[in-house]
Amino acid sequence: MTETAAAHPVDPFAAQALNAVEGLDPVDPAYGHVLRIKTLFNALPIAIAATMLDLMVVREIGGPYGLLTGLSWLLGAIAVVTFPARRAQRWGFKIGEGQLRVARGWLFRTDTIVPFVRVQHIDVGQGPVERWFGLSHLIVHTSGTHNSTVMLPGLRSDLAAAMRETIRRHIQTDFA
């Protein structure tokens, strides 16, 4: 270990450390923007409802008018700005050696390994926000019931299609 590495230890929970130590490829950085827009679509109705509640109820009971509105919009803005980018950094994947490995999470880390011989079928999906950024998600369906579907979001569309074809070719050679 070098002297600079000892002086500046790596945070074991940092997203870069998780993917670098485990040798995983990160999802596309544009996935953070996709999550940001999805978070905005989820936070907006909550902030509007809090504003309406503030207008109709808090004003009528003589409470501190505007506090609920300001707090809800502030928390919504914080959620839209900070959480999606951090969440996107916590995804990693590796394809090869007859298996797909997908890891995600920070506090509750999930590391899933899918052997190609267990794969039943593969889907590549794309929502409107993903399409706008040129991204797709890969869905791998396996035999079994518990955790039989593994989803890997945030892939460039061409990479998702290539991964699907790689898995499909491996499945065909396994059963041929």
C-alpha positions, 0 to 999 in steps of 0.5 A, a space after each residue: 500500500 502506498 503512503 498516499 493510499 494510507 493517508 486517504 483511505 477509500 470510503 468502502 461505501 462509496 459507489 466508485 469503491 463498490 464497483 471498482 472493488 467488485 469489478 462491475 461496470 456502471 450503468 450509463 450516467 444518463 440513467 441519473 437524469 432518467 431517475 431525476 425526471 421520474 422522481 420529479 413526476 413522483 414528488 410533484 403531486 405530493 408537493 401540490 397536495 401539500 400546497 392545497 392542504 396548506 391553502 384549504 386547511 391550515 389557513 382555515 385553522 389559523 396555523 402557520 400558513 405557507 410552512 407546509 407548502 415551503 417545506 414540501 417544495 423544498 424536500 421535493 427539490 432536494 429529492 430531485 437534485 440529490 437522490 437520483 444521481 446517488 441511486 444511479 451510481 449504486 448500480 453495477 453489472 458484469 456479463 461473462 463466464 456464462 452468467 450475468 451479475 447485477 449489484 445494487 444498493 448501498 445500505 442494503 446491498 443486493 448482489 444477484 448472479 444469474 447463470 445463463 442456463 437458468 434463463 427462460 427468456 429475456 426482454 429489453 424494455 424502454 419507457 418514454 423517459 428512457 427513450 428520450 435519453 437513448 436508454 433501455 432496461 434488460 429484464 432476465 426471467 429465470 426458472 423458479 419463483 423467488 426472485 425469478 426476474 432480474 432487471 438491469 436499468 440504465 443501459 444504452 439501447 445498443 448495449 441492452 440489445 447486445 447483452 440480450 443477444 449474448 445471453 440468447 446465443 448462450 441459451 441456444 448453445 446450451 440446449 442445442 
